[in-house]
Amino acid sequence: MVAGAVNIAPAAADNTAELAKKLQNQISDLSSVPMKLDWDTGIGPQDADRSTYVVQPVLPFGITENWNVISRTIVPVYIDAESPVAGGSDTTGMGDILQSFFYPKAPTDSGWIWGAGPVFSLPTGDDGLTSDKFSIGPTAVALKQKDGWTYGGLVNQLWSVSGDDAAADVNSTFLQPFMSYTMKTYTNIGLNTESTYDWDNEQWTVPVNLFVSQLVKFGKHPVQFLAGYRHYADAPNGGPDWGIRFEVTLMFPK
């Protein structure tokens, strides 16, 4: 039990179980703000480190009585990257913002939940941490939840449409298959990849993430804590070898 957290009373157990389930559903109607630190190492000949601090608000809102939209925003608020080569300069600052909108559909007869919509990459990053391109494309997610298990996948494709003519064009696919199991103690164990394929350079980047998380309540306020290990099964030359992730998610149930 996290210090300061309270035991979850039986009367609230069903509600907490529902929160734990919704946290694993990327297009649920739960408002949340994950805040995470990704630390990667083994970059370049200097075995340099890179720290990325991300805020990722998830906000559902209704357009009509029967039509909802899930907004997912990934904001790399601060990146601290050591130089991968001797004598080079470290790079720090903000990264590019990724904005996705999902239009969730009613579950299928087989229990699958899915949604699709547009995704945008905004060139908000500082020098050395941005593509310098505005990119757009489609995104979709599909998942199923049964007997504590959640499994499915998320995909998006980005093509650059404007920006600095001197910067490389963007043509990349993101694939995130995922699987997790939520216990009766609201502990969740999961495995996923956050793979990117660069079509122009014909290069995969494939971090495989293993993580464990715990949902607790501070008074009436639910919070999830997560820790994970990441191994890079594939990466460009000089890319990272492995990393770790810490995440705190604030939830705002209706």
C-alpha positions as CSV (number, residue, x, y, z in Angstrom):
1,M,0.0,0.0,0.0
2,V,1.3,3.5,-0.9
3,A,1.9,5.7,2.1
4,G,-1.1,7.9,2.7
5,A,-3.4,5.7,0.6
6,V,-6.6,4.3,2.1
7,N,-8.1,0.8,1.9
8,I,-10.9,0.5,-0.6
9,A,-14.2,-0.2,1.2
10,P,-16.3,-3.1,-0.1
11,A,-19.1,-0.7,-1.0
12,A,-16.7,1.1,-3.4
13,A,-15.1,-2.0,-4.8
14,D,-17.3,-2.3,-7.9
15,N,-16.6,1.3,-8.7
16,T,-12.9,0.9,-8.3
17,A,-12.9,-2.3,-10.4
18,E,-14.6,-0.3,-13.1
19,L,-12.0,2.4,-12.9
20,A,-9.2,-0.2,-13.2
21,K,-10.9,-1.6,-16.2
22,K,-11.4,1.8,-17.9
23,L,-7.7,2.6,-17.4
24,Q,-6.8,-0.2,-19.7
25,N,-9.3,0.9,-22.3
26,Q,-7.7,3.6,-24.4
27,I,-11.1,4.9,-25.6
28,S,-13.1,4.7,-22.4
29,D,-15.1,7.8,-21.1
30,L,-12.6,8.2,-18.2
31,S,-10.8,11.6,-18.0
32,S,-7.2,11.1,-16.9
33,V,-3.8,12.7,-16.9
34,P,-0.9,10.3,-17.1
35,M,2.5,11.9,-16.3
36,K,5.5,9.8,-17.1
37,L,9.3,9.7,-17.2
38,D,11.0,7.6,-19.9
39,W,14.7,7.0,-19.3
40,D,16.7,5.3,-22.1
41,T,20.4,4.5,-22.1
42,G,23.1,2.9,-24.3
43,I,22.7,5.6,-27.0
44,G,25.6,5.9,-29.5
45,P,29.3,5.2,-28.8
46,Q,29.2,7.1,-25.6
47,D,26.3,5.0,-24.2
48,A,24.5,8.3,-23.6
49,D,21.3,8.7,-21.6
50,R,18.0,10.4,-22.6
51,S,15.2,11.4,-20.3
52,T,11.8,12.3,-21.6
53,Y,9.1,13.9,-19.4
54,V,5.6,13.5,-20.9
55,V,2.1,14.7,-19.9
56,Q,-0.6,12.8,-21.7
57,P,-4.2,14.1,-21.0
58,V,-7.1,11.9,-22.1
59,L,-10.3,13.9,-22.4
60,P,-13.7,12.5,-23.5
61,F,-16.3,14.9,-24.6
62,G,-19.6,14.7,-26.4
63,I,-20.4,16.3,-29.7
64,T,-24.0,15.1,-29.7
65,E,-26.1,13.0,-27.3
66,N,-25.0,9.8,-29.1
67,W,-21.6,10.9,-30.5
68,N,-18.5,11.1,-28.3
69,V,-14.9,11.9,-29.1
70,I,-11.8,10.9,-27.1
71,S,-9.0,13.4,-27.2
72,R,-5.5,12.0,-26.5
73,T,-2.6,14.4,-26.4
74,I,1.0,13.5,-25.9
75,V,3.1,16.4,-24.8
76,P,6.9,15.8,-24.3
77,V,7.3,18.8,-22.0
78,Y,11.0,18.3,-21.4
79,I,13.7,16.1,-23.1
80,D,17.2,15.9,-21.7
81,A,19.5,14.0,-24.2
82,E,23.2,13.6,-23.6
83,S,25.4,13.8,-26.6
84,P,25.9,10.3,-28.1
85,V,29.4,11.2,-29.3
86,A,32.5,12.5,-27.5
87,G,32.7,16.3,-27.6
88,G,29.2,16.8,-28.8
89,S,26.6,19.0,-27.2
90,D,23.7,17.8,-25.0
91,T,20.2,18.6,-26.2
92,T,17.4,19.8,-24.0
93,G,13.9,21.2,-24.5
94,M,10.4,20.4,-25.6
95,G,9.5,17.8,-28.2
96,D,6.7,17.7,-30.8
97,I,3.1,17.3,-29.7
98,L,1.1,14.4,-31.0
99,Q,-2.7,14.9,-31.0
100,S,-5.2,12.1,-31.7
101,F,-9.0,12.1,-31.8
102,F,-10.9,8.8,-31.6
103,Y,-14.5,8.3,-32.4
104,P,-15.5,5.2,-30.4
105,K,-18.0,2.7,-31.8
106,A,-20.4,0.5,-29.9
107,P,-18.9,-2.9,-29.0
108,T,-19.3,-5.7,-31.5
109,D,-21.3,-8.8,-30.8
110,S,-18.0,-10.6,-30.0
111,G,-17.1,-7.9,-27.4
112,W,-14.5,-6.0,-29.4
113,I,-14.3,-2.2,-28.8
114,W,-12.9,0.0,-31.5
115,G,-12.5,3.6,-32.6
116,A,-10.8,5.6,-35.3
117,G,-10.0,9.2,-36.2
118,P,-7.3,11.6,-37.2
119,V,-3.9,12.2,-35.7
120,F,-1.7,15.3,-36.0
121,S,2.0,15.9,-35.2
122,L,2.7,19.5,-34.4
123,P,6.3,20.8,-34.8
124,T,6.4,22.4,-31.3
125,G,9.8,21.0,-30.4
126,D,13.0,22.9,-29.8
127,D,16.1,22.6,-32.1
128,G,17.3,19.1,-32.4
129,L,14.1,17.7,-30.9
130,T,11.6,18.4,-33.6
131,S,10.8,17.1,-37.1
132,D,10.1,20.7,-38.2
133,K,7.1,19.3,-40.1
134,F,3.4,19.4,-39.6
135,S,2.1,15.9,-40.2
136,I,-1.3,14.3,-40.4
137,G,-2.8,10.9,-40.9
138,P,-5.3,8.3,-39.6
139,T,-5.3,6.4,-36.3
140,A,-7.3,3.5,-34.9
141,V,-7.5,1.3,-31.9
142,A,-9.3,-2.0,-31.2
143,L,-9.4,-4.0,-27.9
144,K,-11.3,-6.6,-26.0
145,Q,-11.7,-6.9,-22.2
146,K,-12.7,-10.2,-20.6
147,D,-12.0,-12.0,-17.3
148,G,-9.5,-9.3,-16.2
149,W,-7.6,-9.5,-19.5
150,T,-7.3,-6.5,-21.9
151,Y,-5.7,-7.1,-25.3
152,G,-5.7,-5.3,-28.7
153,G,-3.7,-2.8,-30.6
154,L,-3.3,0.8,-31.7
155,V,-2.0,2.1,-35.0
156,N,-1.4,5.4,-36.7
157,Q,0.3,6.7,-39.9
158,L,1.8,10.1,-40.3
159,W,2.7,11.9,-43.5
160,S,4.3,15.4,-43.4
161,V,2.3,18.0,-45.3
162,S,4.1,21.3,-44.5
163,G,7.0,22.7,-42.6
164,D,10.7,23.4,-43.2
165,D,11.6,22.4,-46.7
166,A,15.1,21.5,-45.6
167,A,13.9,19.0,-43.0
168,A,13.4,15.4,-43.9
169,D,9.8,14.3,-44.8
170,V,7.8,12.3,-42.3
171,N,6.4,9.0,-43.4
172,S,6.1,6.7,-40.4
173,T,3.8,4.1,-39.0
174,F,3.3,3.5,-35.3
175,L,2.1,0.1,-34.0
176,Q,1.2,-0.7,-30.4
177,P,-0.1,-4.2,-29.7
178,F,-0.8,-4.6,-26.0
179,M,-1.9,-7.2,-23.5
180,S,-2.5,-6.8,-19.7
181,Y,-4.1,-8.5,-16.8
182,T,-5.8,-6.7,-13.9
183,M,-6.0,-8.6,-10.6
184,K,-8.7,-8.3,-7.9
185,T,-6.2,-6.1,-5.9
186,Y,-6.3,-3.6,-8.8
187,T,-2.8,-4.5,-9.7
188,N,-2.1,-4.6,-13.4
189,I,0.7,-6.4,-15.3
190,G,1.1,-5.7,-18.9
191,L,3.3,-6.1,-22.0
192,N,3.3,-4.0,-25.2
193,T,5.5,-2.6,-27.9
194,E,5.6,1.0,-29.1
195,S,7.0,0.3,-32.5
196,T,7.7,2.9,-35.2
197,Y,8.6,2.2,-38.8
198,D,10.3,4.9,-40.9
199,W,9.3,4.1,-44.5
200,D,11.8,6.5,-46.1
201,N,14.8,5.0,-44.2
202,E,13.3,1.5,-44.0
203,Q,14.1,1.4,-40.3
204,W,12.2,-0.1,-37.3
205,T,12.4,1.2,-33.7
206,V,10.9,-1.5,-31.5
207,P,10.9,-0.9,-27.7
208,V,9.2,-3.8,-25.8
209,N,7.7,-2.7,-22.5
210,L,7.0,-4.9,-19.5
211,F,5.2,-3.0,-16.7
212,V,3.3,-3.3,-13.5
213,S,0.8,-0.7,-12.1
214,Q,-1.3,-0.3,-8.9
215,L,-4.5,1.7,-8.5
216,V,-5.0,3.3,-5.1
217,K,-7.2,6.0,-3.6
218,F,-6.1,9.0,-1.6
219,G,-9.4,9.8,0.1
220,K,-11.8,9.8,-2.8
221,H,-9.1,10.5,-5.4
222,P,-8.0,7.5,-7.5
223,V,-4.4,7.5,-8.7
224,Q,-2.4,4.8,-10.5
225,F,1.3,4.3,-10.1
226,L,3.3,2.4,-12.8
227,A,6.9,1.2,-13.2
228,G,8.3,-0.6,-16.2
229,Y,11.3,-2.0,-18.0
230,R,11.9,-1.5,-21.7
231,H,14.2,-3.5,-24.1
232,Y,14.9,-2.3,-27.6
233,A,14.4,-5.3,-29.9
234,D,15.4,-3.1,-32.9
235,A,16.6,0.4,-33.3
236,P,18.6,2.6,-35.7
237,N,22.4,2.4,-35.4
238,G,23.4,4.2,-32.2
239,G,19.9,3.9,-30.8
240,P,19.2,3.0,-27.2
241,D,19.6,-0.5,-25.7
242,W,17.1,-0.4,-22.8
243,G,15.2,1.9,-20.5
244,I,12.8,2.3,-17.7
245,R,9.5,4.1,-17.2
246,F,7.8,5.6,-14.2
247,E,4.3,7.0,-14.5
248,V,1.6,8.5,-12.3
249,T,-1.9,8.8,-13.6
250,L,-4.5,11.1,-12.1
251,M,-8.1,10.1,-12.8
252,F,-11.2,12.2,-12.8
253,P,-14.2,9.9,-13.0
254,K,-17.7,11.3,-13.6
